[in-house]
Amino acid sequence: MIHALIDTTRVVGSVESGGVPQEVCAEAVGNHDRSGSILTVNLRAYLRTTEHGHLGETATPGWLPAPEVVTEHVDAEEAHEMVNDIFASWCRKVADAIP
């Protein structure tokens, strides 16, 4: 049985691109397969505009880390802590990439 553990986005910084303010976002979607004790976390980073006329628009400049998929064998009791650690590490990586 697969259980959803995390589906979240965190703003880790901001930049200006072409005169438009942008939020730098880190995202994680994680699931745990209890039958196989497998944790899978899909990670991505992107820019999201803060201008009202362009809400919902995103971009992925080359300086952001490429999307990653992290897979770990972990018991259900430890899965929440591990997914939070993975996301925290991803947020630091994305923040460190900001020019």
N, CA, C and O atoms as a printed pandas DataFrame, in Angstrom:
     atom_number atom_name residue_name chain_id  residue_number  x_coord  y_coord  z_coord
0              1         N          MET        A               1    0.840   -1.175    0.000
1              2        CA          MET        A               1    0.000    0.000    0.000
2              3         C          MET        A               1    0.891    1.246    0.000
3              4         O          MET        A               1    1.841    1.335    0.778
4              5         N          ILE        A               2    0.580    2.199   -0.872
5              6        CA          ILE        A               2    1.365    3.422   -0.993
6              7         C          ILE        A               2    0.676    4.543   -0.217
7              8         O          ILE        A               2   -0.528    4.766   -0.348
8              9         N          HIS        A               3    1.469    5.241    0.593
9             10        CA          HIS        A               3    0.962    6.349    1.395
10            11         C          HIS        A               3    1.678    7.634    0.996
11            12         O          HIS        A               3    2.905    7.670    0.910
12            13         N          ALA        A               4    0.904    8.689    0.752
13            14        CA          ALA        A               4    1.478    9.998    0.463
14            15         C          ALA        A               4    2.019   10.588    1.759
15            16         O          ALA        A               4    1.329   10.596    2.778
16            17         N          LEU        A               5    3.254   11.080    1.717
17            18        CA          LEU        A               5    3.875   11.656    2.910
18            19         C          LEU        A               5    4.036   13.162    2.831
19            20         O          LEU        A               5    3.881   13.866    3.829
20            21         N          ILE        A               6    4.349   13.656    1.635
21            22        CA          ILE        A               6    4.610   15.088    1.506
22            23         C          ILE        A               6    4.264   15.539    0.094
23            24         O          ILE        A               6    4.512   14.824   -0.877
24            25         N          ASP        A               7    3.700   16.707   -0.006
25            26        CA          ASP        A               7    3.447   17.376   -1.281
26            27         C          ASP        A               7    3.491   18.856   -0.947
27            28         O          ASP        A               7    2.477   19.460   -0.596
28            29         N          THR        A               8    4.689   19.432   -1.062
29            30        CA          THR        A               8    4.869   20.781   -0.561
30            31         C          THR        A               8    5.816   21.594   -1.430
31            32         O          THR        A               8    6.661   21.055   -2.146
32            33         N          THR        A               9    5.648   22.899   -1.345
33            34        CA          THR        A               9    6.525   23.850   -2.017
34            35         C          THR        A               9    6.955   24.885   -0.988
35            36         O          THR        A               9    6.144   25.372   -0.201
36            37         N          ARG        A              10    8.251   25.215   -1.004
37            38        CA          ARG        A              10    8.775   26.236   -0.091
38            39         C          ARG        A              10    9.514   27.288   -0.901
39            40         O          ARG        A              10   10.322   26.955   -1.767
40            41         N          VAL        A              11    9.238   28.561   -0.622
41            42        CA          VAL        A              11    9.978   29.659   -1.237
42            43         C          VAL        A              11   11.287   29.800   -0.463
43            44         O          VAL        A              11   11.286   30.043    0.744
44            45         N          VAL        A              12   12.412   29.642   -1.185
45            46        CA          VAL        A              12   13.725   29.671   -0.522
46            47         C          VAL        A              12   14.518   30.931   -0.836
47            48         O          VAL        A              12   15.624   31.112   -0.326
48            49         N          GLY        A              13   13.963   31.797   -1.667
49            50        CA          GLY        A              13   14.648   33.045   -1.999
50            51         C          GLY        A              13   13.894   33.787   -3.077
51            52         O          GLY        A              13   12.786   33.406   -3.457
52            53         N          SER        A              14   14.510   34.859   -3.567
53            54        CA          SER        A              14   13.886   35.625   -4.639
54            55         C          SER        A              14   14.965   36.203   -5.546
55            56         O          SER        A              14   16.098   36.437   -5.127
56            57         N          VAL        A              15   14.585   36.424   -6.788
57            58        CA          VAL        A              15   15.469   37.014   -7.792
58            59         C          VAL        A              15   14.616   37.919   -8.674
59            60         O          VAL        A              15   13.388   37.917   -8.591
60            61         N          GLU        A              16   15.291   38.686   -9.513
61            62        CA          GLU        A              16   14.590   39.488  -10.495
62            63         C          GLU        A              16   15.043   39.018  -11.867
63            64         O          GLU        A              16   16.241   38.907  -12.126
64            65         N          SER        A              17   14.099   38.744  -12.737
65            66        CA          SER        A              17   14.416   38.249  -14.072
66            67         C          SER        A              17   13.686   39.112  -15.088
67            68         O          SER        A              17   12.456   39.144  -15.122
68            69         N          GLY        A              18   14.452   39.807  -15.914
69            70        CA          GLY        A              18   13.844   40.695  -16.902
70            71         C          GLY        A              18   13.019   41.791  -16.270
71            72         O          GLY        A              18   12.022   42.230  -16.843
72            73         N          GLY        A              19   13.425   42.239  -15.091
73            74        CA          GLY        A              19   12.706   43.286  -14.381
74            75         C          GLY        A              19   11.481   42.797  -13.643
75            76         O          GLY        A              19   10.736   43.598  -13.079
76            77         N          VAL        A              20   11.261   41.495  -13.638
77            78        CA          VAL        A              20   10.087   40.912  -12.975
78            79         C          VAL        A              20   10.539   40.156  -11.727
79            80         O          VAL        A              20   11.405   39.286  -11.816
80            81         N          PRO        A              21    9.962   40.477  -10.559
81            82        CA          PRO        A              21   10.337   39.740   -9.347
82            83         C          PRO        A              21    9.853   38.292   -9.413
83            84         O          PRO        A              21    8.733   38.016   -9.841
84            85         N          GLN        A              22   10.718   37.378   -8.982
85            86        CA          GLN        A              22   10.420   35.953   -9.021
86            87         C          GLN        A              22   10.742   35.318   -7.669
87            88         O          GLN        A              22   11.714   35.698   -7.018
88            89         N          GLU        A              23    9.932   34.359   -7.253
89            90        CA          GLU        A              23   10.232   33.546   -6.073
90            91         C          GLU        A              23   10.976   32.299   -6.537
91            92         O          GLU        A              23   10.623   31.695   -7.549
92            93         N          VAL        A              24   12.009   31.920   -5.786
93            94        CA          VAL        A              24   12.729   30.676   -6.055
94            95         C          VAL        A              24   12.077   29.603   -5.191
95            96         O          VAL        A              24   12.072   29.700   -3.964
96            97         N          CYS        A              25   11.528   28.578   -5.840
97            98        CA          CYS        A              25   10.746   27.564   -5.135
98            99         C          CYS        A              25   11.420   26.196   -5.179
99           100         O          CYS        A              25   11.991   25.794   -6.192
100          101         N          ALA        A              26   11.335   25.495   -4.052
101          102        CA          ALA        A              26   11.762   24.100   -3.950
102          103         C          ALA        A              26   10.509   23.285   -3.682
103          104         O          ALA        A              26    9.677   23.661   -2.856
104          105         N          GLU        A              27   10.378   22.168   -4.384
105          106        CA          GLU        A              27    9.164   21.354   -4.280
106          107         C          GLU        A              27    9.535   19.898   -4.020
107          108         O          GLU        A              27   10.538   19.397   -4.528
108          109         N          ALA        A              28    8.714   19.234   -3.224
109          110        CA          ALA        A              28    8.893   17.804   -2.961
110          111         C          ALA        A              28    7.539   17.106   -2.952
111          112         O          ALA        A              28    6.566   17.599   -2.382
112          113         N          VAL        A              29    7.504   15.943   -3.601
113          114        CA          VAL        A              29    6.341   15.057   -3.552
114          115         C          VAL        A              29    6.886   13.694   -3.174
115          116         O          VAL        A              29    7.663   13.095   -3.918
116          117         N          GLY        A              30    6.468   13.201   -1.996
117          118        CA          GLY        A              30    7.018   11.947   -1.500
118          119         C          GLY        A              30    5.957   10.939   -1.131
119          120         O          GLY        A              30    4.912   11.283   -0.579
120          121         N          ASN        A              31    6.244    9.675   -1.447
121          122        CA          ASN        A              31    5.351    8.562   -1.136
122          123         C          ASN        A              31    6.144    7.429   -0.516
123          124         O          ASN        A              31    7.340    7.279   -0.766
124          125         N          HIS        A              32    5.457    6.624    0.306
125          126        CA          HIS        A              32    6.100    5.460    0.918
126          127         C          HIS        A              32    5.279    4.221    0.590
127          128         O          HIS        A              32    4.078    4.160    0.849
128          129         N          ASP        A              33    5.965    3.232    0.009
129          130        CA          ASP        A              33    5.343    1.950   -0.296
130          131         C          ASP        A              33    5.629    1.023    0.873
131          132         O          ASP        A              33    6.742    0.518    1.019
132          133         N          ARG        A              34    4.622    0.804    1.700
133          134        CA          ARG        A              34    4.820    0.008    2.916
134          135         C          ARG        A              34    5.137   -1.454    2.617
135          136         O          ARG        A              34    5.863   -2.095    3.376
136          137         N          SER        A              35    4.605   -1.981    1.530
137          138        CA          SER        A              35    4.849   -3.395    1.238
138          139         C          SER        A              35    6.321   -3.658    0.916
139          140         O          SER        A              35    6.838   -4.736    1.212
140          141         N          GLY        A              36    6.994   -2.679    0.311
141          142        CA          GLY        A              36    8.407   -2.846   -0.019
142          143         C          GLY        A              36    9.331   -1.978    0.805
143          144         O          GLY        A              36   10.547   -1.999    0.612
144          145         N          SER        A              37    8.754   -1.203    1.734
145          146        CA          SER        A              37    9.525   -0.255    2.560
146          147         C          SER        A              37   10.362    0.679    1.695
147          148         O          SER        A              37   11.538    0.912    1.974
148          149         N          ILE        A              38    9.743    1.211    0.638
149          150        CA          ILE        A              38   10.460    2.088   -0.290
150          151         C          ILE        A              38    9.875    3.499   -0.228
151          152         O          ILE        A              38    8.677    3.705   -0.423
152          153         N          LEU        A              39   10.740    4.447    0.044
153          154        CA          LEU        A              39   10.392    5.862    0.053
154          155         C          LEU        A              39   10.864    6.460   -1.268
155          156         O          LEU        A              39   12.021    6.289   -1.653
156          157         N          THR        A              40    9.972    7.160   -1.958
157          158        CA          THR        A              40   10.316    7.838   -3.210
158          159         C          THR        A              40    9.954    9.306   -3.066
159          160         O          THR        A              40    8.815    9.644   -2.743
160          161         N          VAL        A              41   10.929   10.180   -3.306
161          162        CA          VAL        A              41   10.700   11.617   -3.199
162          163         C          VAL        A              41   11.108   12.264   -4.521
163          164         O          VAL        A              41   12.263   12.172   -4.937
164          165         N          ASN        A              42   10.156   12.913   -5.168
165          166        CA          ASN        A              42   10.413   13.663   -6.404
166          167         C          ASN        A              42   10.667   15.117   -6.033
167          168         O          ASN        A              42    9.847   15.754   -5.373
168          169         N          LEU        A              43   11.803   15.629   -6.461
169          170        CA          LEU        A              43   12.232   16.983   -6.110
170          171         C          LEU        A              43   12.384   17.823   -7.374
171          172         O          LEU        A              43   12.877   17.348   -8.397
172          173         N          ARG        A              44   11.955   19.073   -7.287
173          174        CA          ARG        A              44   12.183   19.995   -8.399
174          175         C          ARG        A              44   12.298   21.412   -7.866
175          176         O          ARG        A              44   11.898   21.708   -6.740
176          177         N          ALA        A              45   12.855   22.279   -8.698
177          178        CA          ALA        A              45   13.013   23.688   -8.354
178          179         C          ALA        A              45   12.583   24.525   -9.551
179          180         O          ALA        A              45   12.759   24.125  -10.701
180          181         N          TYR        A              46   12.019   25.691   -9.264
181          182        CA          TYR        A              46   11.559   26.556  -10.344
182          183         C          TYR        A              46   11.391   27.973   -9.826
183          184         O          TYR        A              46   11.396   28.218   -8.619
184          185         N          LEU        A              47   11.241   28.898  -10.760
185          186        CA          LEU        A              47   10.917   30.282  -10.425
186          187         C          LEU        A              47    9.424   30.484  -10.650
187          188         O          LEU        A              47    8.832   29.931  -11.578
188          189         N          ARG        A              48    8.836   31.288   -9.777
189          190        CA          ARG        A              48    7.406   31.602   -9.879
190          191         C          ARG        A              48    7.271   33.116   -9.750
191          192         O          ARG        A              48    7.792   33.722   -8.813
192          193         N          THR        A              49    6.564   33.715  -10.704
193          194        CA          THR        A              49    6.413   35.166  -10.694
194          195         C          THR        A              49    5.519   35.621   -9.543
195          196         O          THR        A              49    4.632   34.891   -9.100
196          197         N          THR        A              50    5.766   36.827   -9.074
197          198        CA          THR        A              50    4.931   37.396   -8.017
198          199         C          THR        A              50    4.049   38.525   -8.560
199          200         O          THR        A              50    3.269   39.122   -7.818
200          201         N          GLU        A              51    4.179   38.813   -9.864
201          202        CA          GLU        A              51    3.355   39.859  -10.470
202          203         C          GLU        A              51    1.938   39.341  -10.700
203          204         O          GLU        A              51    1.743   38.242  -11.219
204          205         N          HIS        A              52    0.973   40.133  -10.314
205          206        CA          HIS        A              52   -0.429   39.729  -10.395
206          207         C          HIS        A              52   -0.834   39.313  -11.811
207          208         O          HIS        A              52   -1.575   38.344  -11.980
208          209         N          GLY        A              53   -0.366   40.020  -12.809
209          210        CA          GLY        A              53   -0.741   39.726  -14.188
210          211         C          GLY        A              53   -0.134   38.447  -14.739
211          212         O          GLY        A              53   -0.506   38.005  -15.826
212          213         N          HIS        A              54    0.801   37.843  -13.999
213          214        CA          HIS        A              54    1.481   36.645  -14.488
214          215         C          HIS        A              54    1.431   35.499  -13.479
215          216         O          HIS        A              54    2.244   34.578  -13.552
216          217         N          LEU        A              55    0.493   35.546  -12.545
217          218        CA          LEU        A              55    0.401   34.492  -11.530
218          219         C          LEU        A              55    0.246   33.126  -12.181
219          220         O          LEU        A              55   -0.474   32.975  -13.168
220          221         N          GLY        A              56    0.918   32.149  -11.628
221          222        CA          GLY        A              56    0.854   30.790  -12.155
222          223         C          GLY        A              56    1.936   30.472  -13.160
223          224         O          GLY        A              56    2.150   29.305  -13.488
224          225         N          GLU        A              57    2.627   31.492  -13.660
225          226        CA          GLU        A              57    3.700   31.256  -14.619
226          227         C          GLU        A              57    4.957   30.819  -13.875
227          228         O          GLU        A              57    5.296   31.369  -12.827
228          229         N          THR        A              58    5.635   29.833  -14.427
229          230        CA          THR        A              58    6.881   29.346  -13.835
230          231         C          THR        A              58    7.959   29.275  -14.909
231          232         O          THR        A              58    7.671   29.253  -16.105
232          233         N          ALA        A              59    9.210   29.239  -14.449
233          234        CA          ALA        A              59   10.361   29.107  -15.349
234          235         C          ALA        A              59   11.421   28.284  -14.630
235          236         O          ALA        A              59   11.456   28.224  -13.401
236          237         N          THR        A              60   12.277   27.656  -15.413
237          238        CA          THR        A              60   13.351   26.851  -14.844
238          239         C          THR        A              60   14.668   27.238  -15.516
239          240         O          THR        A              60   15.080   26.603  -16.487
240          241         N          PRO        A              61   15.329   28.279  -15.002
241          242        CA          PRO        A              61   16.607   28.679  -15.595
242          243         C          PRO        A              61   17.685   27.623  -15.340
243          244         O          PRO        A              61   17.569   26.810  -14.423
244          245         N          GLY        A              62   18.716   27.649  -16.152
245          246        CA          GLY        A              62   19.769   26.655  -16.073
246          247         C          GLY        A              62   20.548   26.619  -14.773
247          248         O          GLY        A              62   21.176   25.607  -14.465
248          249         N          TRP        A              63   20.523   27.703  -13.999
249          250        CA          TRP        A              63   21.297   27.726  -12.752
250          251         C          TRP        A              63   20.608   26.977  -11.617
251          252         O          TRP        A              63   21.231   26.696  -10.594
252          253         N          LEU        A              64   19.333   26.653  -11.787
253          254        CA          LEU        A              64   18.642   25.854  -10.762
254          255         C          LEU        A              64   19.048   24.388  -10.878
255          256         O          LEU        A              64   19.338   23.913  -11.976
256          257         N          PRO        A              65   19.071   23.667   -9.761
257          258        CA          PRO        A              65   19.375   22.232   -9.834
258          259         C          PRO        A              65   18.333   21.492  -10.681
259          260         O          PRO        A              65   17.149   21.829  -10.674
260          261         N          ALA        A              66   18.803   20.488  -11.401
261          262        CA          ALA        A              66   17.908   19.650  -12.196
262          263         C          ALA        A              66   17.010   18.843  -11.258
263          264         O          ALA        A              66   17.394   18.559  -10.124
264          265         N          PRO        A              67   15.814   18.474  -11.727
265          266        CA          PRO        A              67   14.937   17.633  -10.891
266          267         C          PRO        A              67   15.650   16.345  -10.492
267          268         O          PRO        A              67   16.488   15.821  -11.226
268          269         N          GLU        A              68   15.295   15.852   -9.314
269          270        CA          GLU        A              68   15.885   14.623   -8.802
270          271         C          GLU        A              68   14.789   13.713   -8.265
271          272         O          GLU        A              68   13.722   14.171   -7.857
272          273         N          VAL        A              69   15.072   12.422   -8.273
273          274        CA          VAL        A              69   14.221   11.439   -7.624
274          275         C          VAL        A              69   15.098   10.692   -6.633
275          276         O          VAL        A              69   16.098   10.082   -7.012
276          277         N          VAL        A              70   14.719   10.743   -5.365
277          278        CA          VAL        A              70   15.457   10.052   -4.310
278          279         C          VAL        A              70   14.640    8.838   -3.898
279          280         O          VAL        A              70   13.450    8.947   -3.602
280          281         N          THR        A              71   15.287    7.685   -3.882
281          282        CA          THR        A              71   14.638    6.444   -3.466
282          283         C          THR        A              71   15.449    5.834   -2.340
283          284         O          THR        A              71   16.660    5.654   -2.467
284          285         N          GLU        A              72   14.781    5.512   -1.232
285          286        CA          GLU        A              72   15.439    4.929   -0.064
286          287         C          GLU        A              72   14.595    3.777    0.465
287          288         O          GLU        A              72   13.367    3.794    0.373
288          289         N          HIS        A              73   15.271    2.784    1.017
289          290        CA          HIS        A              73   14.584    1.709    1.739
290          291         C          HIS        A              73   14.495    2.130    3.193
291          292         O          HIS        A              73   15.513    2.330    3.856
292          293         N          VAL        A              74   13.266    2.266    3.687
293          294        CA          VAL        A              74   13.069    2.740    5.049
294          295         C          VAL        A              74   11.718    2.224    5.564
295          296         O          VAL        A              74   10.744    2.147    4.815
296          297         N          ASP        A              75   11.682    1.878    6.840
297          298        CA          ASP        A              75   10.429    1.438    7.459
298          299         C          ASP        A              75    9.464    2.610    7.581
299          300         O          ASP        A              75    9.883    3.767    7.613
300          301         N          ALA        A              76    8.184    2.309    7.647
301          302        CA          ALA        A              76    7.146    3.335    7.720
302          303         C          ALA        A              76    7.353    4.279    8.904
303          304         O          ALA        A              76    7.085    5.476    8.802
304          305         N          GLU        A              77    7.830    3.739   10.026
305          306        CA          GLU        A              77    8.018    4.566   11.226
306          307         C          GLU        A              77    9.077    5.645   11.035
307          308         O          GLU        A              77    9.043    6.668   11.718
308          309         N          GLU        A              78   10.008    5.433   10.124
309          310        CA          GLU        A              78   11.099    6.384    9.901
310          311         C          GLU        A              78   10.901    7.234    8.650
311          312         O          GLU        A              78   11.684    8.149    8.394
312          313         N          ALA        A              79    9.865    6.944    7.872
313          314        CA          ALA        A              79    9.680    7.591    6.577
314          315         C          ALA        A              79    9.429    9.086    6.684
315          316         O          ALA        A              79    9.975    9.853    5.891
316          317         N          HIS        A              80    8.608    9.528    7.653
317          318        CA          HIS        A              80    8.323   10.964    7.791
318          319         C          HIS        A              80    9.585   11.753    8.092
319          320         O          HIS        A              80    9.830   12.796    7.486
320          321         N          GLU        A              81   10.375   11.264    9.015
321          322        CA          GLU        A              81   11.605   11.970    9.366
322          323         C          GLU        A              81   12.565   12.025    8.174
323          324         O          GLU        A              81   13.184   13.058    7.917
324          325         N          MET        A              82   12.682   10.915    7.454
325          326        CA          MET        A              82   13.594   10.876    6.313
326          327         C          MET        A              82   13.136   11.808    5.200
327          328         O          MET        A              82   13.960   12.508    4.611
328          329         N          VAL        A              83   11.837   11.832    4.897
329          330        CA          VAL        A              83   11.363   12.706    3.824
330          331         C          VAL        A              83   11.558   14.170    4.213
331          332         O          VAL        A              83   11.864   14.998    3.355
332          333         N          ASN        A              84   11.387   14.498    5.480
333          334        CA          ASN        A              84   11.632   15.877    5.923
334          335         C          ASN        A              84   13.107   16.238    5.807
335          336         O          ASN        A              84   13.437   17.365    5.438
336          337         N          ASP        A              85   14.002   15.298    6.116
337          338        CA          ASP        A              85   15.447   15.535    5.973
338          339         C          ASP        A              85   15.823   15.724    4.506
339          340         O          ASP        A              85   16.616   16.605    4.172
340          341         N          ILE        A              86   15.256   14.901    3.639
341          342        CA          ILE        A              86   15.533   15.005    2.200
342          343         C          ILE        A              86   15.066   16.356    1.675
343          344         O          ILE        A              86   15.781   17.005    0.910
344          345         N          PHE        A              87   13.875   16.784    2.077
345          346        CA          PHE        A              87   13.353   18.074    1.605
346          347         C          PHE        A              87   14.182   19.232    2.147
347          348         O          PHE        A              87   14.451   20.188    1.419
348          349         N          ALA        A              88   14.586   19.164    3.397
349          350        CA          ALA        A              88   15.419   20.232    3.975
350          351         C          ALA        A              88   16.737   20.349    3.210
351          352         O          ALA        A              88   17.197   21.456    2.929
352          353         N          SER        A              89   17.340   19.220    2.877
353          354        CA          SER        A              89   18.587   19.217    2.119
354          355         C          SER        A              89   18.373   19.803    0.719
355          356         O          SER        A              89   19.211   20.558    0.227
356          357         N          TRP        A              90   17.263   19.458    0.087
357          358        CA          TRP        A              90   16.932   19.992   -1.234
358          359         C          TRP        A              90   16.741   21.510   -1.171
359          360         O          TRP        A              90   17.218   22.231   -2.047
360          361         N          CYS        A              91   16.057   21.989   -0.155
361          362        CA          CYS        A              91   15.858   23.430   -0.004
362          363         C          CYS        A              91   17.193   24.167    0.109
363          364         O          CYS        A              91   17.379   25.229   -0.485
364          365         N          ARG        A              92   18.121   23.589    0.879
365          366        CA          ARG        A              92   19.461   24.210    0.994
366          367         C          ARG        A              92   20.170   24.218   -0.349
367          368         O          ARG        A              92   20.799   25.213   -0.710
368          369         N          LYS        A              93   20.079   23.126   -1.092
369          370        CA          LYS        A              93   20.729   23.037   -2.408
370          371         C          LYS        A              93   20.170   24.084   -3.360
371          372         O          LYS        A              93   20.924   24.748   -4.071
372          373         N          VAL        A              94   18.856   24.231   -3.375
373          374        CA          VAL        A              94   18.223   25.227   -4.254
374          375         C          VAL        A              94   18.613   26.635   -3.822
375          376         O          VAL        A              94   18.950   27.461   -4.670
376          377         N          ALA        A              95   18.575   26.923   -2.546
377          378        CA          ALA        A              95   18.940   28.252   -2.042
378          379         C          ALA        A              95   20.399   28.578   -2.377
379          380         O          ALA        A              95   20.723   29.712   -2.729
380          381         N          ASP        A              96   21.267   27.585   -2.265
381          382        CA          ASP        A              96   22.699   27.804   -2.556
382          383         C          ASP        A              96   22.944   28.081   -4.045
383          384         O          ASP        A              96   23.975   28.655   -4.396
384          385         N          ALA        A              97   22.035   27.693   -4.906
385          386        CA          ALA        A              97   22.199   27.898   -6.340
386          387         C          ALA        A              97   21.802   29.303   -6.789
387          388         O          ALA        A              97   22.088   29.691   -7.921
388          389         N          ILE        A              98   21.155   30.058   -5.926
389          390        CA          ILE        A              98   20.683   31.400   -6.304
390          391         C          ILE        A              98   21.877   32.299   -6.585
391          392         O          ILE        A              98   22.760   32.446   -5.741
392          393         N          PRO        A              99   21.906   32.909   -7.785
393          394        CA          PRO        A              99   23.045   33.785   -8.123
394          395         C          PRO        A              99   23.041   35.082   -7.332
395          396         O          PRO        A              99   23.932   35.914   -7.507
